[in-house]
Amino acid sequence: MAKLIIDNVTYEVPDGEQMAQACETAGIPFSCNSGVCGTCQIEILEGAENINELNREETELAMDRTHRLGCQCKILSGTVKATY
């Protein structure tokens, strides 16, 4: 079980699963869940190596490994600390 820490609150996320539900529970705004609007942007403070590679975030929204969309991230394993 992976851990997502947002503003000092820890959420458990099954390894390899989307972290969208935990982000939404933490109060991060979601509008579309398909990676095109950018409202759920988060900043990865620690553990970027534990998240899947960038997909359309990079090509369509010019994001990088530490600025991601909560709806597009999967925690592969370990712990990720983020903020919004």
FIKE-955699 format. One record per residue: residue number from 1; residue in one letter; chain; x, y, z of N, C-alpha, C in turn. Coordinates in steps of 0.2 Angstrom, whole numbers, plus 2048, in hexadecimal, padded with zeros to 3 digits. Example, Ala and Ser with C-alpha at 12.3 -4.5 7.8 and 13.67 -1.06 7.14 Angstrom:
BEGIN
NODE, 1, A, A, 842, 7E4, 827, 83E, 7EA, 827, 842, 7F0, 827
NODE, 2, S, A, 840, 7F5, 823, 844, 7FB, 824, 840, 800, 827
//
This chain:
BEGIN
NODE, 1, M, A, 804, 7FA, 800, 800, 800, 800, 804, 806, 800
NODE, 2, A, A, 803, 80B, 7FB, 807, 811, 7FB, 804, 816, 7FF
NODE, 3, K, A, 808, 81C, 800, 805, 821, 805, 806, 828, 801
NODE, 4, L, A, 801, 82B, 801, 801, 832, 7FE, 7FF, 837, 804
NODE, 5, I, A, 804, 83C, 805, 804, 840, 80A, 802, 847, 807
NODE, 6, I, A, 7FC, 84A, 809, 7FA, 851, 806, 7F9, 855, 80C
NODE, 7, D, A, 7FD, 85A, 80D, 7FC, 85F, 813, 7FC, 85B, 819
NODE, 8, N, A, 801, 857, 81A, 802, 853, 820, 7FC, 84E, 822
NODE, 9, V, A, 7F8, 84D, 81D, 7F3, 847, 81E, 7F5, 842, 81A
NODE, 10, T, A, 7F5, 83B, 81D, 7F7, 836, 819, 7F1, 832, 816
NODE, 11, Y, A, 7F1, 830, 810, 7EC, 82C, 80C, 7F0, 826, 80A
NODE, 12, E, A, 7ED, 820, 80B, 7EF, 81A, 808, 7EC, 819, 801
NODE, 13, V, A, 7F1, 817, 7FD, 7EF, 815, 7F6, 7F2, 80F, 7F4
NODE, 14, P, A, 7EE, 80A, 7F1, 7F1, 804, 7EF, 7F6, 805, 7EA
NODE, 15, D, A, 7FC, 801, 7EA, 801, 802, 7E5, 7FF, 801, 7DE
NODE, 16, G, A, 801, 806, 7DA, 7FF, 806, 7D3, 7F8, 809, 7D1
NODE, 17, E, A, 7F5, 80C, 7D6, 7EE, 80F, 7D5, 7EF, 816, 7D4
NODE, 18, Q, A, 7EA, 819, 7D1, 7E9, 820, 7D0, 7E8, 823, 7D7
NODE, 19, M, A, 7EB, 829, 7D8, 7EB, 82D, 7DE, 7E5, 832, 7DE
NODE, 20, A, A, 7E1, 832, 7D9, 7DC, 837, 7D8, 7D7, 837, 7DE
NODE, 21, Q, A, 7D5, 832, 7E0, 7D0, 831, 7E6, 7D3, 835, 7EC
NODE, 22, A, A, 7D9, 833, 7EE, 7DC, 836, 7F4, 7DD, 83D, 7F3
NODE, 23, C, A, 7DF, 83F, 7ED, 7DF, 847, 7EC, 7D9, 84A, 7EC
NODE, 24, E, A, 7D4, 847, 7EA, 7CD, 84A, 7EA, 7CB, 84B, 7F1
NODE, 25, T, A, 7CC, 845, 7F5, 7CA, 845, 7FC, 7CE, 84B, 800
NODE, 26, A, A, 7D4, 84C, 7FE, 7D8, 851, 801, 7D6, 858, 800
NODE, 27, G, A, 7D1, 859, 7FB, 7CF, 860, 7F9, 7D1, 863, 7F3
NODE, 28, I, A, 7D5, 85F, 7EF, 7D8, 861, 7E9, 7D2, 862, 7E4
NODE, 29, P, A, 7D1, 867, 7E1, 7CC, 868, 7DC, 7CC, 864, 7D6
NODE, 30, F, A, 7C7, 860, 7D4, 7C7, 85C, 7CE, 7C1, 85F, 7C9
NODE, 31, S, A, 7C3, 85F, 7C3, 7BD, 861, 7BE, 7BC, 85C, 7B9
NODE, 32, C, A, 7C1, 859, 7B7, 7C0, 854, 7B1, 7C2, 84D, 7B2
NODE, 33, N, A, 7C8, 84C, 7B6, 7CB, 845, 7B7, 7CE, 842, 7B1
NODE, 34, S, A, 7CF, 846, 7AB, 7D2, 843, 7A5, 7D8, 846, 7A3
NODE, 35, G, A, 7DB, 84B, 7A7, 7E1, 84D, 7A6, 7E2, 853, 7A1
NODE, 36, V, A, 7DC, 856, 7A0, 7DD, 85C, 79B, 7DB, 863, 79E
NODE, 37, C, A, 7D8, 863, 7A4, 7D6, 86A, 7A6, 7DC, 86D, 7AB
NODE, 38, G, A, 7DF, 869, 7AF, 7E5, 86B, 7B3, 7E2, 86E, 7BA
NODE, 39, T, A, 7DC, 86D, 7BC, 7DA, 870, 7C2, 7DD, 86C, 7C8
NODE, 40, C, A, 7DF, 865, 7C7, 7E1, 861, 7CD, 7E9, 861, 7CD
NODE, 41, Q, A, 7EC, 866, 7CB, 7F3, 867, 7CB, 7F6, 866, 7D2
NODE, 42, I, A, 7FB, 862, 7D3, 7FE, 861, 7DA, 805, 862, 7D9
NODE, 43, E, A, 809, 864, 7DE, 810, 864, 7DE, 813, 85E, 7E3
NODE, 44, I, A, 817, 85A, 7E0, 81A, 855, 7E3, 820, 857, 7E7
NODE, 45, L, A, 820, 857, 7ED, 825, 859, 7F2, 82A, 854, 7F3
NODE, 46, E, A, 828, 84E, 7F4, 82D, 848, 7F5, 82A, 842, 7F1
NODE, 47, G, A, 82E, 83E, 7EF, 82C, 837, 7EC, 82A, 837, 7E5
NODE, 48, A, A, 82C, 83C, 7E1, 82A, 83C, 7DA, 82C, 836, 7D6
NODE, 49, E, A, 831, 832, 7D9, 833, 82C, 7D6, 82E, 826, 7D7
NODE, 50, N, A, 82A, 827, 7DB, 825, 822, 7DD, 81E, 823, 7D9
NODE, 51, I, A, 81E, 828, 7D4, 818, 829, 7D0, 81A, 827, 7C9
NODE, 52, N, A, 814, 825, 7C5, 815, 824, 7BE, 818, 829, 7BA
NODE, 53, E, A, 81A, 828, 7B4, 81D, 82D, 7B0, 818, 832, 7AD
NODE, 54, L, A, 81A, 837, 7AB, 816, 83C, 7A8, 813, 83A, 7A2
NODE, 55, N, A, 80C, 83B, 7A1, 809, 83A, 79B, 807, 840, 797
NODE, 56, R, A, 801, 841, 796, 7FF, 847, 792, 800, 84D, 796
NODE, 57, E, A, 801, 84D, 79C, 802, 853, 7A1, 808, 857, 79E
NODE, 58, E, A, 80D, 853, 79C, 813, 856, 799, 812, 85A, 792
NODE, 59, T, A, 80F, 856, 78E, 80E, 859, 787, 809, 85E, 786
NODE, 60, E, A, 803, 85D, 78A, 7FE, 862, 78A, 7FE, 867, 78F
NODE, 61, L, A, 801, 866, 794, 800, 86B, 79A, 807, 86E, 79C
NODE, 62, A, A, 80D, 86B, 799, 813, 86D, 79B, 815, 86C, 7A2
NODE, 63, M, A, 813, 867, 7A5, 815, 865, 7AC, 81B, 861, 7AC
NODE, 64, D, A, 81E, 860, 7B2, 824, 85C, 7B3, 823, 857, 7B9
NODE, 65, R, A, 828, 854, 7BB, 828, 84F, 7C0, 825, 851, 7C6
NODE, 66, T, A, 826, 857, 7C8, 824, 85A, 7CF, 81D, 85E, 7CE
NODE, 67, H, A, 81B, 85F, 7C8, 815, 863, 7C7, 810, 85E, 7C3
NODE, 68, R, A, 80B, 85B, 7C6, 808, 856, 7C3, 800, 857, 7C4
NODE, 69, L, A, 7FC, 853, 7C1, 7F5, 853, 7C2, 7F3, 84D, 7C6
NODE, 70, G, A, 7EF, 84E, 7CB, 7ED, 849, 7D0, 7E9, 844, 7CC
NODE, 71, C, A, 7E5, 846, 7C7, 7E1, 841, 7C4, 7E5, 83C, 7BF
NODE, 72, Q, A, 7EC, 83E, 7BE, 7F0, 83A, 7B9, 7F5, 836, 7BD
NODE, 73, C, A, 7F6, 837, 7C3, 7FC, 834, 7C7, 7F9, 82D, 7CA
NODE, 74, K, A, 7FE, 828, 7C9, 7FD, 822, 7CD, 803, 821, 7D1
NODE, 75, I, A, 802, 81F, 7D7, 808, 81E, 7DC, 80A, 816, 7DB
NODE, 76, L, A, 810, 815, 7D9, 812, 80F, 7D7, 814, 80B, 7DE
NODE, 77, S, A, 817, 80E, 7E3, 818, 80C, 7E9, 81B, 811, 7ED
NODE, 78, G, A, 81C, 810, 7F4, 81F, 814, 7F8, 81B, 81A, 7FA
NODE, 79, T, A, 81E, 820, 7FC, 81B, 826, 7FF, 81C, 82C, 7FA
NODE, 80, V, A, 817, 830, 7F9, 817, 836, 7F5, 814, 83B, 7FA
NODE, 81, K, A, 818, 841, 7FA, 816, 847, 7FE, 814, 84C, 7F9
NODE, 82, A, A, 80E, 84F, 7F9, 80C, 854, 7F4, 808, 85A, 7F7
NODE, 83, T, A, 807, 85F, 7F4, 803, 865, 7F6, 800, 867, 7F0
NODE, 84, Y, A, 7FB, 86C, 7F1, 7F7, 86F, 7EB, 7F6, 876, 7EC
//
